[in-house]
């Protein structure tokens, strides 16, 4: 289980997270949703151990992340940052293989399986800087899969993807949760959150204002107040 316990994070004198507590167990897919600036990416970074909170703590199976070595943490927690790109002309295969660095091995099977799962095996030797934005995004997700972690933290994994690829990625993440991993996904697409998540955690102005099954969190009384929208028939997002 990965957990945030009363996290407070201040950036530039502002409380970006203000007493947030969240637990995600193995086998769960939790969608983090909320308006821009609500603190979603900051919470994900804190759960990845990439920033030190001003108060509270993040834990993995009850152990504070600060007590784990960077390599030990990276073996168990894989993180996809928002808008992840590559600064060099590496191949898709080389990008995916970066997921094996925490394990100090060059195992080819996890890398090949990750590329196949993302439909990238036919372009494994193409340079990342010559691909479309959606193809780059899938290569970055392949890196996360190749790590074979206990916890997957993904910030907007469906950004730059067409609807079919977005659905494919969410089905893949749903399968990763079913295989026993804890999966946390930042999503702006409320329909995807409602369709694929076990739970939806809604952040507003640095506070967790709702956490529960999609049907309850996506109720018009909740999303209407926070977003000014409602979820219509067939999970269509409509004006409130």
ABEGO torsion letter per residue (X at the ends): XBBBBGBBBBBGGBBABBGBBBBBBBGBBBBBBEBBGAGAAAAAAAAAGABBBABEBBBBGGBBAAABBAAAAAAABBBBBBGBBBABBBBAAAAAAAAAAAAGBABAAAAAAAAAAAGAAAAAABBAAABBAAAAAAAAAAAAAAAGBABBBBBGAABGBBAAAAAAAAAAAAAAAAAGBBBBBBBABAAAAAAABABBBBBBGGBBABBEBAAAAABAAAAAAAAGBBBBBGGBBBBX
